[in-house]
Amino acid sequence: MNNIVNNSIEAITNVEKDVKDKKWMDVLIGLVVLVVSLLVTALLGQTLWNNSVPKLFPMLRKAGLYEVLSLHLLLKMLLN
């Protein structure tokens, strides 16, 4: 997510057309990757969490869709 923000700022402030186009393409690719990863997490994350984690760690409960997506975004921001 940090790359998306940095590339969009560089695309807005840069004067050269070639560099500007490349930065906008990087922003678009970053957004597509983010949306695809959120979709995969939304479709598979809740099922994987609810079928494995509560069995391994009984003190944890089943998670809802928003909890799984929030955890995904939090980890994505921390690891980038």
C-alpha positions in Angstrom: 0.0 0.0 0.0 2.9 2.3 0.6 4.1 1.8 -3.0 0.7 2.7 -4.3 0.7 6.0 -2.4 4.3 6.8 -3.3 3.8 6.1 -7.0 0.6 8.1 -7.2 2.4 11.1 -5.6 5.3 10.8 -7.9 3.0 10.5 -10.9 1.1 13.7 -9.9 4.3 15.7 -9.2 6.5 14.5 -12.1 6.7 16.6 -15.3 8.1 14.0 -17.7 5.4 12.2 -19.6 7.2 8.8 -19.8 7.9 8.7 -16.1 4.4 9.9 -15.3 2.8 7.2 -17.4 5.0 4.5 -15.8 4.1 5.7 -12.3 0.4 5.6 -13.1 0.8 2.1 -14.5 2.5 1.1 -11.3 -0.3 2.6 -9.3 -2.9 0.7 -11.4 -1.0 -2.6 -11.0 -0.7 -2.1 -7.3 -4.4 -1.5 -7.0 -5.3 -4.5 -9.0 -3.0 -6.7 -6.9 -4.6 -5.3 -3.7 -8.1 -5.9 -5.0 -7.3 -9.5 -6.1 -5.6 -10.3 -2.8 -8.7 -8.9 -0.9 -11.0 -11.0 -3.0 -9.0 -14.1 -2.4 -8.9 -13.3 1.3 -12.7 -12.7 1.4 -13.4 -15.9 -0.4 -11.0 -18.3 1.3 -9.7 -16.5 4.4 -12.8 -16.9 6.6 -13.1 -20.6 5.7 -9.5 -21.3 6.3 -9.5 -19.5 9.6 -12.7 -21.1 10.9 -11.7 -24.6 10.0 -8.1 -24.5 11.3 -7.3 -21.9 13.9 -10.0 -22.6 16.5 -9.0 -26.3 16.4 -5.4 -25.5 17.0 -6.0 -22.7 19.6 -9.2 -23.3 21.5 -9.1 -19.9 23.1 -9.6 -18.2 19.7 -13.1 -18.1 18.3 -14.4 -18.2 14.8 -13.9 -15.0 12.7 -16.3 -13.1 10.6 -15.6 -11.7 7.2 -14.8 -8.2 8.4 -12.4 -9.5 11.0 -10.5 -11.6 8.4 -10.3 -8.6 6.0 -9.2 -6.3 8.7 -6.4 -8.7 9.8 -5.4 -9.0 6.1 -5.1 -5.2 5.7 -3.3 -4.9 9.0 -0.7 -7.5 8.2 -0.3 -6.1 4.7 0.5 -2.6 6.1 2.8 -4.0 8.8 4.8 -6.2 6.4 5.3 -3.6 3.6 
